């Protein structure tokens, strides 16, 4: 029951300096969707996000729930800045969920040949599977980056910061 209680909820994170945590120096906080089915990984990830100052985080426990949260968002996938997406989950895994995001919201994710995707919505693959074939499949599906499990604070904050800075540069073009 505790697992489901957090479904689709905003994680109550302290109001640290939003401007410092936001992308590209913007005063708008980064809006994150964290999709993870493992309670411990979810708890650890949320604690790390809290510690580095990200305050606008929604939680889903599988790809279907993530898609529903995106559908419920007034701007759909364009209403989030970043998704941390586990690959192996019940009901719908991360790869299938990203394929559906691309189908439902054309233009949210921009594919690049043999490179990580770019676009308005950045989806970072989160997995303990470090095989190059899995990373390659994620690249070819539309993920913008890769974050290994178990989480490390520097990796998590660095990947989010890099994605948001890159996204800000893309929007300035």
C-alpha positions in Angstrom: 0.0 0.0 0.0 2.9 2.4 0.8 4.2 1.8 -2.7 0.9 2.8 -4.3 0.4 5.8 -2.0 3.3 7.6 -3.7 2.0 6.8 -7.2 1.7 10.0 -9.2 2.4 12.2 -6.3 4.7 15.1 -6.1 7.5 14.4 -3.8 7.6 17.0 -1.1 11.1 18.3 -1.4 12.5 21.3 0.6 12.6 24.6 -1.1 16.4 25.0 -1.5 17.6 27.7 -3.9 15.5 26.8 -6.9 17.5 29.1 -9.2 20.7 27.2 -8.3 19.2 23.9 -9.2 17.4 25.0 -12.3 18.8 24.6 -15.8 20.9 27.1 -17.5 20.5 29.7 -14.7 16.8 29.9 -15.3 14.6 30.8 -12.3 12.1 28.1 -13.2 12.7 24.8 -11.3 13.4 21.7 -13.4 10.3 19.5 -13.6 11.2 15.8 -13.3 9.3 12.6 -13.7 11.0 9.8 -11.8 9.9 6.3 -13.1 11.1 3.5 -10.8 9.4 0.3 -9.6 11.9 -0.6 -6.8 10.9 1.1 -3.6 14.5 1.3 -2.2 15.9 2.8 -5.5 13.0 5.2 -5.5 13.6 6.3 -2.0 17.4 6.7 -2.5 16.8 8.6 -5.8 14.3 11.0 -4.2 16.6 11.6 -1.3 19.5 12.5 -3.7 17.2 14.7 -5.8 16.1 16.5 -2.6 19.7 16.9 -1.4 20.8 18.6 -4.7 17.8 20.9 -4.6 15.3 19.5 -7.2 11.8 20.3 -5.8 9.4 19.5 -8.6 9.4 15.7 -8.9 6.5 13.4 -9.8 6.7 9.6 -9.3 5.5 6.7 -11.4 6.2 3.0 -10.8 6.1 1.7 -14.4 5.9 2.9 -17.9 2.1 2.8 -18.1 1.8 5.0 -15.0 4.4 7.4 -16.4 2.4 7.7 -19.7 -0.8 8.4 -17.6 1.0 11.2 -15.7 2.2 12.7 -19.0 -1.4 12.5 -20.4 -2.8 14.1 -17.3 -0.3 17.0 -17.6 -1.9 19.9 -19.4 1.1 20.2 -21.8 1.7 16.5 -22.0 5.3 15.4 -22.4 6.1 19.1 -23.0 5.1 19.9 -19.4 8.2 18.0 -18.0 11.8 18.9 -18.5 13.4 15.5 -17.7 12.4 11.9 -17.1 14.5 9.4 -15.1 13.3 6.1 -16.5 14.1 2.7 -15.2 14.4 0.2 -18.0 13.1 -3.0 -16.4 9.7 -2.6 -14.8 6.4 -4.5 -14.7 3.5 -3.7 -17.1 5.6 -1.5 -19.4 9.4 -1.1 -19.3 11.4 2.1 -20.1 12.2 1.3 -23.8 8.5 0.7 -24.6 7.5 3.8 -22.7 9.9 6.0 -24.6 8.6 4.6 -27.9 5.1 5.5 -26.8 6.2 9.1 -25.7 7.7 9.6 -29.2 4.5 8.3 -30.8 2.1 10.3 -28.6 4.1 13.6 -28.5 6.0 14.0 -31.8 8.7 16.6 -31.4 9.2 16.1 -27.7 12.2 13.9 -28.4 14.5 14.6 -31.3 16.4 11.5 -32.6 20.0 11.8 -33.8 21.8 9.1 -35.7 24.2 7.1 -33.6 23.9 9.7 -30.7 21.8 10.3 -27.6 18.6 12.1 -28.4 17.9 15.8 -27.8 14.7 17.9 -27.7 12.4 19.5 -25.2 11.9 16.3 -23.1 15.1 14.6 -22.0 14.7 11.0 -20.9 17.6 9.4 -19.0 17.8 5.6 -18.9 18.3 4.3 -15.4 19.6 0.7 -15.1 22.0 -1.7 -13.4 22.5 -3.3 -16.9 25.7 -1.8 -18.2 25.9 -3.8 -21.4 26.9 -1.7 -24.4 24.1 -3.4 -26.4 21.5 -2.1 -23.9 23.0 1.4 -24.0 22.9 1.3 -27.8 19.3 0.2 -27.8 18.5 3.1 -25.5 20.3 5.5 -27.8 18.4 4.2 -30.8 15.0 4.4 -28.9 15.2 8.1 -28.0 16.9 8.3 -24.6 19.1 11.3 -24.0 21.5 9.7 -21.6 22.4 6.9 -19.3 22.6 6.7 -15.5 23.9 3.5 -13.8 22.5 2.0 -10.7 23.2 2.0 -7.9 22.8 5.8 -7.9 25.7 8.1 -7.1 25.0 11.6 -6.1 27.6 13.2 -8.5 26.4 11.1 -11.4 22.8 11.9 -10.8 23.2 15.7 -10.3 25.9 15.9 -13.1 23.7 14.1 -15.7 20.6 16.3 -14.9 22.7 19.5 -14.9 24.3 18.5 -18.3 21.0 17.6 -19.9 19.3 20.8 -18.7 22.3 23.0 -19.9 22.3 21.2 -23.2 18.5 21.7 -23.6 18.9 25.4 -22.7 21.6 25.8 -25.4 19.3 24.0 -28.0 16.4 26.3 -27.2 18.6 29.4 -27.7 19.4 28.3 -31.3 
